[in-house]
Amino acid sequence: MRIALDTNIMAYAEGLGDKPRCEAAIRLIEQLPAEFVVIPAQTLSELFRVLTKKANRDSATARQAIMTWADSFEIADSSWSAFQAAMDLAIDHRLQLWDSLIMAVAAERHCRIILTEDLQNGFIWRGLTVVNPFSEPLYPLLKNILA
């Protein structure tokens, strides 16, 4: 089962946020089968911005973090068809365009879930389910992956 990561999960794993969430994100990523993890390129762009603007890391350090993520997991580029689908998703469901693009890329790469706390837990679009990995009880799809 393919799994997409959203920016906030990676930001927590980079140490941005409260300690319990950061530790939980690190544990989660360590438990995920790396060969099934997909990172939409848009999330890396957002993560670079978060690391340089919110965390005040210098650009070279942020770039190194981005490259480490890219070396560890499959990166999914945005396509024109994904952008078109993202516009429809944003309009039809009143989502932010960039969140919609991340979802469209994940769906295009046949991911079954996207891990994020920024969208509605359990929302399903084109076979992609939004899963908040910090919500209780743990969403069944994620529970099965981690079992």
C-alpha positions as CSV (number, residue, x, y, z in Angstrom):
1,M,0.0,0.0,0.0
2,R,1.5,3.3,-1.1
3,I,1.6,6.1,1.5
4,A,2.1,9.9,0.8
5,L,3.5,12.3,3.4
6,D,2.3,15.8,3.8
7,T,4.6,18.7,4.8
8,N,3.4,18.9,8.5
9,I,4.4,15.3,9.2
10,M,7.9,15.9,7.8
11,A,8.2,19.2,9.7
12,Y,7.4,17.5,13.0
13,A,10.0,14.9,12.2
14,E,12.4,17.8,11.6
15,G,11.7,19.0,15.2
16,L,9.3,21.8,14.5
17,G,6.4,21.6,16.9
18,D,5.7,20.3,20.3
19,K,7.9,17.5,21.6
20,P,5.2,14.7,21.7
21,R,4.2,15.4,18.1
22,C,7.8,15.5,16.9
23,E,8.6,12.2,18.6
24,A,5.4,10.6,17.3
25,A,6.3,11.7,13.7
26,I,9.8,10.3,14.0
27,R,8.4,7.0,15.3
28,L,5.8,6.9,12.6
29,I,8.2,7.5,9.8
30,E,10.6,4.9,11.2
31,Q,7.8,2.3,11.2
32,L,6.6,3.0,7.6
33,P,8.0,0.6,4.9
34,A,10.2,3.1,3.0
35,E,9.5,1.4,-0.3
36,F,5.9,2.3,-0.1
37,V,6.4,6.0,0.9
38,V,5.9,8.7,-1.7
39,I,6.7,12.4,-1.1
40,P,5.0,14.8,-3.5
41,A,7.6,17.3,-4.6
42,Q,5.3,20.2,-3.5
43,T,5.7,19.0,0.1
44,L,9.5,19.4,-0.2
45,S,9.1,22.9,-1.5
46,E,6.8,23.7,1.5
47,L,9.2,22.0,3.9
48,F,12.1,24.1,2.6
49,R,10.0,27.3,3.2
50,V,9.1,26.1,6.8
51,L,12.7,25.2,7.6
52,T,14.1,28.6,6.4
53,K,11.2,30.9,7.5
54,K,9.7,29.4,10.6
55,A,12.6,27.4,11.9
56,N,15.2,30.0,10.9
57,R,17.5,27.4,9.5
58,D,20.0,28.7,6.9
59,S,19.3,27.7,3.3
60,A,22.2,25.2,3.1
61,T,21.0,23.3,6.2
62,A,17.5,23.3,4.9
63,R,18.6,22.0,1.5
64,Q,20.5,19.2,3.2
65,A,17.4,18.2,5.1
66,I,15.4,18.2,1.8
67,M,18.0,16.1,0.1
68,T,18.0,13.6,2.9
69,W,14.2,13.2,2.5
70,A,14.7,12.8,-1.3
71,D,17.4,10.2,-0.8
72,S,15.2,8.2,1.6
73,F,11.9,8.1,-0.3
74,E,10.4,8.2,-3.7
75,I,9.7,11.8,-4.9
76,A,6.6,12.4,-7.1
77,D,6.7,15.4,-9.4
78,S,3.7,17.5,-10.2
79,S,2.2,17.0,-13.6
80,W,-0.2,19.1,-15.6
81,S,-2.9,16.5,-15.2
82,A,-2.4,16.6,-11.4
83,F,-2.6,20.4,-11.4
84,Q,-5.9,20.2,-13.3
85,A,-7.3,17.7,-10.9
86,A,-6.0,19.9,-8.0
87,M,-8.0,22.8,-9.3
88,D,-11.1,20.7,-9.5
89,L,-10.5,19.4,-6.0
90,A,-9.9,22.8,-4.6
91,I,-13.1,24.2,-6.2
92,D,-15.3,21.2,-5.5
93,H,-14.2,20.8,-1.8
94,R,-13.1,24.3,-0.9
95,L,-9.5,23.2,-0.2
96,Q,-6.3,25.2,-0.7
97,L,-4.8,24.7,-4.1
98,W,-1.4,23.5,-2.8
99,D,-3.0,21.0,-0.5
100,S,-5.1,19.8,-3.4
101,L,-2.0,19.5,-5.6
102,I,-0.3,17.3,-3.0
103,M,-3.4,15.1,-2.9
104,A,-3.7,14.9,-6.7
105,V,-0.1,13.9,-7.1
106,A,-0.5,11.2,-4.4
107,A,-3.6,9.9,-6.1
108,E,-1.9,9.9,-9.5
109,R,0.9,7.8,-7.9
110,H,-1.7,5.3,-6.6
111,C,-1.3,6.1,-2.9
112,R,-4.0,4.7,-0.7
113,I,-3.4,7.2,2.1
114,I,-1.9,10.6,2.7
115,L,-0.6,11.3,6.2
116,T,-1.5,14.8,7.3
117,E,-3.2,16.6,10.1
118,D,-4.2,19.6,7.9
119,L,-7.1,17.9,6.1
120,Q,-10.3,16.2,7.2
121,N,-9.4,12.8,8.7
122,G,-11.1,10.0,6.7
123,F,-11.8,12.2,3.6
124,I,-11.6,10.0,0.5
125,W,-10.9,11.3,-3.0
126,R,-10.0,9.1,-6.0
127,G,-9.1,6.2,-3.8
128,L,-6.8,8.4,-1.6
129,T,-7.8,8.6,2.1
130,V,-6.7,11.4,4.3
131,V,-5.3,10.0,7.6
132,N,-4.3,12.1,10.6
133,P,-1.7,9.8,12.2
134,F,-2.1,11.6,15.6
135,S,-5.8,11.0,16.0
136,E,-7.2,8.4,18.2
137,P,-8.3,5.8,17.5
138,L,-5.7,5.2,14.8
139,Y,-7.3,5.0,11.4
140,P,-7.7,1.4,10.3
141,L,-5.7,1.7,7.1
142,L,-2.8,3.1,9.0
143,K,-3.2,0.6,11.8
144,N,-2.9,-2.2,9.3
145,I,0.3,-0.8,7.8
146,L,1.9,-0.4,11.2
147,A,0.9,-3.8,12.5
